[in-house]
Amino acid sequence: MMEGFGVAWPFLLLLPLVAFLYASVGHGGASGYLALMALFSFSPEVMKPTALLLNLFVAAIAFFHYYQSGYFSWKAFWPFAIASIPMAFLGGMIELDATLYRKFLGVLLIFAILKMLQVFGKERSEIRSVKIWQGLLVGGIIGYFSGLIGIGGGIVLTPVILLFHWGKMKEAAAISALFIWVNSAAGLLGQFTNEMQLVSHSLLLVGMALLGGFFGSYLGSKKLNNLHLRYFLALVLGIASLKLLLA
């Protein structure tokens, strides 16, 4: 089912910028897309599946660039993914009350702001292997809440990987990119069990997000200093978070 709306030009201009910034660190950008949709008063029913759809495409291209640059490790990835995929599917099946959903999302965006400003999850020189039970536990928890809220989980997984010294920044970005993709796919499948709604002009939104995601992931997998853009995105996320929490 498609929900009609007039696509605002400011939204279309901000969408590729959000995709660019998130993809530069290996993320799909769902928390950013959700923030934008909240700012432009999209209904909660379309926000979750639309964010997951955009995530699928941007995370795929982010993974491609980081994988091509040699930063991906299957050994580090699979313990997170095995538990996260079924849990993201279960989370995607659950429809939250609209008011509760806004509060959940508002809190999530605060976490995203802290990550964007690099308040936590800084790179360390010492690297440790992920124990299977650790990966299953972390992946399962993140996967469930990812499906529930409509994100891929990279905004949480990346700082966790860095915090526990399970990888360096670009390795964490590569793992998170594929983690986001599988969770987004599982979350969307879970959405199909309900009456899923997407915004009209979804293909246009996918195209704009892919544009930003392509250049962001390409430059991010090489060398890119985008500190000022991060501050701008943190401001956008902050405004959206306040709007959701005070609504």
C-alpha positions in Angstrom: 0.0 0.0 0.0 1.3 3.4 -0.9 0.7 6.7 1.0 0.6 9.8 -1.2 2.4 13.0 -0.2 4.1 15.9 -1.9 7.8 15.4 -1.8 9.3 18.6 -0.3 12.4 20.0 -2.0 14.2 20.5 1.4 13.7 16.9 2.2 15.0 15.7 -1.2 18.1 17.9 -0.7 18.8 16.7 2.8 18.3 13.0 2.0 21.5 12.5 -0.1 23.5 14.5 2.5 22.3 12.2 5.3 23.1 9.1 3.2 26.5 10.5 2.3 27.5 11.0 6.0 26.2 7.7 7.2 27.6 5.7 4.3 31.0 7.3 4.9 31.2 5.3 8.1 29.6 2.2 6.7 26.0 2.9 7.9 22.8 2.7 6.0 21.4 5.9 7.5 18.0 4.7 8.9 18.2 6.8 12.0 18.9 9.9 9.9 16.1 9.1 7.5 13.7 8.6 10.4 14.8 12.0 11.8 14.2 13.7 8.4 10.8 12.0 8.1 9.9 13.1 11.6 10.9 16.7 10.8 8.7 16.7 7.7 5.8 15.1 9.6 5.6 11.7 7.9 3.2 9.4 9.6 4.8 6.7 11.8 3.2 4.0 9.7 5.3 4.8 6.7 8.5 5.9 8.5 9.7 2.4 9.6 9.4 0.5 6.3 10.6 3.4 4.3 13.7 3.8 6.4 14.4 0.1 6.1 14.0 0.2 2.3 16.5 3.1 2.0 18.8 1.2 4.3 18.9 -1.8 2.1 20.2 0.1 -0.9 22.7 2.4 0.9 24.1 -0.3 3.2 24.6 -2.5 0.2 26.7 0.0 -1.6 28.6 0.9 1.6 29.4 -2.7 2.1 30.6 -3.0 -1.5 33.1 -0.2 -1.2 34.4 -1.3 2.2 34.6 -4.9 1.1 36.5 -3.9 -2.0 39.0 -2.0 0.1 39.7 -5.2 2.1 38.2 -4.2 5.5 35.6 -7.0 5.9 36.0 -10.1 8.0 33.5 -13.0 7.8 34.9 -14.4 11.0 34.0 -11.3 12.9 30.7 -10.8 11.1 28.8 -14.1 11.4 28.4 -14.3 15.2 26.5 -11.0 15.2 24.4 -11.9 12.1 23.2 -15.4 13.1 21.3 -14.1 16.1 20.4 -10.7 14.7 18.5 -11.9 11.6 15.7 -13.8 13.3 15.4 -11.2 16.1 15.2 -8.4 13.5 12.4 -10.3 11.8 10.5 -10.7 15.1 11.0 -7.0 15.9 9.7 -6.0 12.5 6.5 -7.9 13.1 5.7 -5.8 16.1 3.7 -2.6 15.6 4.3 0.0 18.3 1.8 2.6 19.4 2.5 5.8 17.5 3.2 7.9 20.6 5.5 5.2 22.1 7.2 4.8 18.8 8.0 8.6 18.7 9.5 8.4 22.2 11.6 5.3 21.3 12.9 7.1 18.2 13.6 10.3 20.0 15.8 8.5 22.5 17.5 6.5 19.7 18.4 9.8 17.9 20.2 11.0 21.0 22.4 7.9 20.8 22.9 8.6 17.1 24.0 12.2 17.9 26.6 11.0 20.4 27.9 8.5 17.8 28.0 11.2 15.1 30.0 13.5 17.4 32.3 10.6 18.3 31.6 11.0 22.0 32.1 7.2 22.5 33.3 4.3 20.5 36.8 5.6 19.6 39.3 3.5 17.8 41.9 1.6 19.9 45.1 0.0 18.8 44.6 -3.3 20.7 42.3 -5.7 18.8 40.6 -8.8 20.4 38.6 -11.6 18.7 34.9 -11.7 19.2 33.8 -14.7 21.3 30.8 -16.6 19.7 28.6 -16.1 22.7 29.4 -12.3 22.8 28.5 -11.9 19.1 25.3 -13.9 19.5 24.2 -11.9 22.6 25.0 -8.5 21.1 23.7 -9.3 17.7 20.4 -10.7 19.0 19.7 -7.6 21.2 20.6 -5.1 18.6 18.7 -7.1 15.9 15.5 -7.1 17.9 15.4 -3.4 18.6 16.5 -2.7 15.0 13.5 -4.5 13.6 11.2 -2.9 16.3 12.3 0.7 15.5 13.1 0.4 11.8 16.9 0.7 11.7 19.7 -1.6 10.7 21.6 -1.4 14.0 24.9 -0.2 12.7 24.6 3.0 14.8 24.8 0.7 17.8 27.0 -2.1 16.6 29.9 0.1 15.4 30.6 1.8 18.8 30.2 -1.6 20.5 32.8 -3.1 18.3 35.2 -0.2 19.0 34.4 -0.2 22.7 35.3 -3.9 23.2 38.3 -3.7 20.8 36.8 -6.1 18.3 38.0 -4.1 15.3 39.3 -0.8 14.1 37.1 2.0 12.6 37.1 0.8 9.0 36.7 -2.9 9.9 33.8 -1.9 12.2 32.3 0.0 9.3 32.6 -3.0 6.9 31.0 -5.4 9.4 28.2 -2.9 10.3 27.4 -2.3 6.6 26.5 -6.0 6.0 24.9 -6.3 9.5 22.7 -3.3 8.6 21.7 -4.9 5.3 20.7 -8.3 6.7 18.8 -6.7 9.6 17.0 -4.3 7.2 16.0 -7.2 5.0 14.8 -9.2 8.0 12.9 -6.2 9.4 11.2 -5.6 6.1 10.1 -9.2 5.9 8.7 -8.9 9.4 6.8 -5.8 8.2 5.2 -7.9 5.4 3.3 -9.8 8.1 1.4 -6.6 8.8 -0.1 -4.1 6.3 3.1 -2.5 5.3 2.9 1.1 4.0 5.5 3.0 1.9 5.5 6.6 0.9 4.7 7.4 -2.8 7.8 8.3 -4.9 9.7 5.6 -3.0 11.9 5.0 -6.1 12.8 8.7 -6.2 13.8 8.6 -2.5 15.9 5.4 -3.1 17.7 7.2 -6.0 18.5 10.3 -4.0 19.8 8.1 -1.1 21.9 6.0 -3.4 23.5 9.1 -4.9 24.7 10.3 -1.5 25.5 6.8 -0.3 27.7 6.0 -3.3 30.0 9.0 -2.9 29.9 8.8 0.9 31.0 5.1 1.1 33.5 5.5 -1.7 35.3 8.4 0.1 34.8 7.0 3.5 36.5 3.7 2.6 39.5 5.7 1.4 40.2 8.8 3.5 37.7 11.5 4.4 37.5 14.2 7.0 33.9 15.2 7.3 33.9 16.7 10.8 31.9 19.9 9.8 29.3 17.8 8.0 29.0 15.6 11.1 28.2 18.6 13.2 25.5 19.7 10.8 23.9 16.3 10.8 24.1 16.1 14.6 22.1 19.4 14.6 19.4 18.0 12.3 19.2 14.8 14.5 18.9 17.0 17.6 16.0 19.0 16.3 14.2 15.9 15.2 14.8 14.2 18.6 13.4 17.2 20.4 10.3 17.3 18.1 9.7 13.6 18.8 10.2 13.7 22.5 8.1 16.8 23.1 5.3 15.8 20.7 
